[in-house]
């Protein structure tokens, strides 16, 4: 760029400047261009902040998920014969969806069906031939005996409930 002084008026000229540039101080950007670019950078900052706030909420929700339900009164889940040893089931008890896994004749594990990642409903499934509790939303998989995640974005285990086999009924403390 060539910047010269007009001999008749004494003002700078910028014959080689591009559109939107001014002669004053060389070929810098115009005030209008500067303000437009500043507004765009500010908008990107606002969008990034809003996006991170959403992620933070998800992380806080996962961090606050209890690992063990404190329990309450035993409620019937299903007949023990409907849950053979080694099998899983999804049941609804008093408005809660729970996942059950029967380890032995006398041992049943019960977990919340609410994924600790973003709250989707987890269901019994198979992963490479072994039983799992799987989240259809983001692919988290949970161990059926511990509720601990072993795949996907979930970091915390499913909330565990106390379950027992009483006579011919699986009972869960709600």
N, C-alpha and C positions, 0 to 999 in steps of 0.2 A: 504494500500500500504506500501511496505517496501522499504526504500531507504537506500542503504549502500555505503561504499567507497571500491572500488577494491583495495586490499592491494598491488598488484604488480604495478598498474599504478597510483594510487592515484586519479582516477576520479570517480565521482558518478555513481552508477548503479541503475536501476529501474526495477527490474525483474517483479514486479507486475503491471507496467504501461500498459494501454490499447494502442491499435494501434494509432499512430499519436501523442502520448504524448512523452515528452522527460524526460530524467533523470535529466537534469539540473534544479535545483530548485524544484524538486519533480515532481509530475504527472500533471503539468500544460499543457495547450493546446499548440500545435505546432504553430509556426509563420504562417504556411500555413493555418491552421484551423482558427486562429484568423483573418487573412486577409479575408478569405472567408466569415466568419460570419459578419465582418464589412461591406463588400460589400453588403451583403444581407440586412442588416439593412439600409444602405444608399439607396438602391433601393426602399425599402418600403417607406422611407421618400419622395422620388421623386414622387412615385405613389400617395401617400396621398396628396401631395401638388397640383399635377395636378388635382386630383379629387375635392379638395376643391375649386380650381380656377374655375372649371366649375360651381359649386354650387353658388359661389360668383357672377359669371356673371348672373345666373338666378335671384338671389336676386336683383341685381342691375337693371336688366331689369324690374322686377316687381315694384321696388321702383320708377322707373322713368316714369312709365305709368301715363299719365295725367288722372285726374278724370273727367274732362269736356273738350270737344272739343271746341276750341274758336269760331267755326262757320265760316260761309262764306256765299256764295249765296245759297238760297233755291233751292233744286233740287227735282223733283218729285220722290217719292218712289214707290207708287202703288195707284190704285184707292181706295178711302175710303171704298167702298162697299166690297172690297176684304179682309178687316181687320175688322170683326165685333167686337163689344165691348166684352172685355174679352179674345180676341184671340191674338196669337203671329204669327209672320212671320219673315222669313229671306229674305233680299233683297240685291241686288248688285247695288250700285249707284256709278258711276264714279270710278270704280275699287275697291271700299270698300264694304265689306260685313257687313251689319248692321242687328241688331235684333230689331224688333218692337213689342210693346205691346200696345194695345188700352185699356185704362182704362175707358173711357167714350166716348160719341159722339164727344166731343171736345178735349179730352186729349189723346195724343199718346206719349209714351216713346220710345226713340231710343238709342241703345247702340252699340258700336263696338262689332263685333263677335270674336275679338281676346282675348283669355284667358289671364288674367294678370299673370298667373303662368308661362307658357312657350310658349305662343303664338299659341296654337292650336285653331282651329275654333270651336267656341261654337254654339250650335243650340237650337231651341225651343224643349222642351221635357216636360214630366210629371214626378213629383216626389211625390209618395204617393198620387196621385189624384189631385195634384195642379200643375199649370203651373210653369215651370222653364226654365232657359237657362242653358244647361248642356254642359260640356266639355267632349268629349269622351276619351281624352288621360289619364287624371289622376283623373277624377271623381269630379271635382269642379262643384258646382251648384250656380247659381246666381239668386237673386230675380228679377222678371220681372218688378217690378215697380221702383226699386232703383238701380239695377245692383250690389248690395252688395253680396259678396259670403257668403253662409251659409253652405257649405260642401266642402270637398276636400282641397287640399293644397293652393289654391289661397287665398291671403290675401287682395288684393286691389279690389275695385269695377271695373266693366267694364267702359270704357270711355263713358260718356253720350254725345249725340248729341241733339241739339234743333230740335224738331219735332212739326208740327202743322197740323191741318186739314183745308185746304183752299178749299172751295166749295166741290167738290167731289174727292179731291186728298189729299193724305198724302204727306207732304213736309218735307224734312230734310235739315238743313243747313250743307253743306259740306265745 
